[in-house]
């Protein structure tokens, strides 16, 4: 009875989610929908940057746009998107701090067959849990606002390592935040993720938005039929 047995469980507990995500990603690529997961902490400017991206895409002749608005509660952000004339589905997670594939699939079905060139998921405001869950997106981006501080890259490294692009928002606040070290942010972020693309933007002034949309269009061309 003194002997001990150690059983290693190596099966990925997220395997079912990942399998569903791969299927969803492939299906959307087949029907021409480029799906983008937008992640950030609360207040970083996810809805505002989405509205700026949407305006830029429309200026380039893209009209088939949709947004899944994930929130713990309320439909505040979804209403802002709808007021801009964009199809939106509100996804209330009821306290869950991340979005899983089952939630994405239900939200997508709620569009009732609408076709999109670009579909955006505004993920839960959180720099921890969303990094671990594949939502079936073709591209994952995260926002970091200047008022939050550059050192978030050292506090939440998994998020920076998991995304394809870092979008620094509210850069018009840089003159008011002398402690924000853009060079160190970029250096530390690329130590975690050497392939990371970085965009410095302001939805208020329009700085960096055309370059960001250029990148999104190039990503779509590479990943969607």
N, C-alpha and C positions, 0 to 999 in steps of 0.2 A: 504493500500500500504506500510505500515511500517513493515509488517511482512516479515521475511526472511525464506527461505527454504534452507537447506543444503543437498546436494545430495552426498553420498559417492560412489565412483567408486572403487570397490574392485577387479574387474577382473584384473588378471595379464596381463599387456600389452605384456609380453613376452610369453603368453600362447601358441600361435601358434608355436613359435620357439621351446618351450620346448616339445610340442607334437611331432613335427617333429624329434627332437633330440632323444626322447625315441624310436621312430619307427626305426630310423637309427641305434641306438645302438643295438637294438634287432636283426635287420637284419644282422648286421656285426657279432654279436655273433653267430648267426645261421650259417653263412658261414665261420666261423673260423678266422675272421679278428679282431685282437686286435688293437683298435684305441686309440692313445695317443695324447693328446693336449699338446703342449710344448709352454709355455708362458714366457716372460721375457721382460726387457727393451732393447732398441737398444744397440748392442755391448756387451751383456752379454755372447755371445758365443753359441747361439742356433744352428746354422748350424754346428759349430765345434764339439759340444757335440753330435749332431746327427750322424756325420760321425764317431766319436769314438764308439758310441753305435752300429752303423751298422757294423763296423769292428769287434767288440766283438761278435755280434750275428752271423756273418758269420763264425767266428772262432769256433763257437759252432754248425755249420752246418745249420744255418738258412739262406735261400737265398730269400724267397718270401717276399721282403721288398718294401715298397712304401712310398713316402713323398709328402704331399701337402704343397707347399711353398707359404705362404701368404705374400704379400708385398703391400705397397701403390703403388709402381711403380717398374719397372725393373724386370729382370729375373736372376739377379746376383747369388742369392743363389740357385735357381733351377738348374742352369748350374753346380754349384759345386757338387750338388747331382748327377746329370746325369753323370758328369765326373768320379764319383766313381762307375758308373755302376748300379745305382739304379733308378728305374722308378720314375719320378717326374712330377707333374703338377704344373705349376705356376698359382697362384691365385692372380690377381691384384685387389685390392679393390677400386682403383681410389679415394683415399683420405679417405675412411671409416676407422675408427680407431679400428675396431674389425671384427671378422668373425662371420657370422650368418649361420644358417642351410641351407638356400637356396644356399649360396655360397659353402658350403661343399658338398651338393648333386650334384651341377654342376661339381665341381672338381672331385668328385668320378666317375661320369659318363664319364669324359674325359679319365679315365684309360681304357675304352672300354672293360670291362669284366675281367680285370686282377685280379688274386686272390692273396691275401697277408696274411702272418702269422702276420705281424706287419705293420700297417699303421700309420705314424706320420703326425701330422699337426704342422708345424712351424707357430705359430700364429703371428699376427702383433706385432712389438716391442712396447710394451705399458704395463704399470703396473696398468692401470685403467680400461678401457672399457672391455677388454677381460674377466675379472673376472665375468662379469654379463651375458655373453651369453653362453648357453649350446651348444656345437658344436657336440654333439652326441658321445663324446669320452667315453671310458670305464675308462680311468684314465687321470687325469689332473696333470701336473707338472709345476713348475716354476723354473727358473734359477735366481740366484743372484750372480754376479761376485764379487770377492774380491775387485777390484778397485772401485766398486760402493759404498762400505761402508756397514757395518752391520746395520746401522740405517734405511735403507729402510723399515725394518719391521714395524717401527713406522709411516712411512710416507704413506705407501700403505697397510694398514691392510686388506682390503677386498680380495686382491689377495692371501695373505698368508692364509687367512681363507678358501678360496675356493678350494685349491688344495690338492692332496693326498700326494705329495712329494715336498720337497724343495731340489734343487740341487745347492749347492754352487760350482761355477766354478772358474777356474783360481787360484786354491789354491797355485800354485807355486809362486804367488805374495805375499803370506803372509809374508815372511821375509822383503818385501819392504813396507809393510803397517802395521806399529805397532799399528795403531789406530783401526784396525779391530778386534772386540771383538767377537770371535766365540761363547763363552759361553753365552754372553748376547743375541746374535742373536737367538741361539737355545731356550733359556729361553723365550724370547718374542714371538717367533714364536709358541711355544707350548702353551703359554697362549691363543693365538688366535685360535689355532687348536691343541688340545691335541693329536689327532691321527696322526699328521703329521710325516711322515718319512723324515729323513734328510740325505743327502749324500754329502760328501766333496770330490770334484773331480778336476782333472786336465787332460784335453784332451791331453796336451803336454807331460806329464810324464806317463799318464795312471792311476794315482792314483784314486782310488774309482770307476773306470769304471766297473770292474768285479762285485763289490757289487751292483752297480746300475742295471746292466743287470740281476743279480740274482733276484733282486726285480721285475723287469719288467716281467721276465719269471714266477715268482710266481703269479703276478697280472693276467697275461694272463691265467694261469691254473685255476685261481679262477673265471674268468669272461667270458671266451669264451669256447665254446664246442669243 
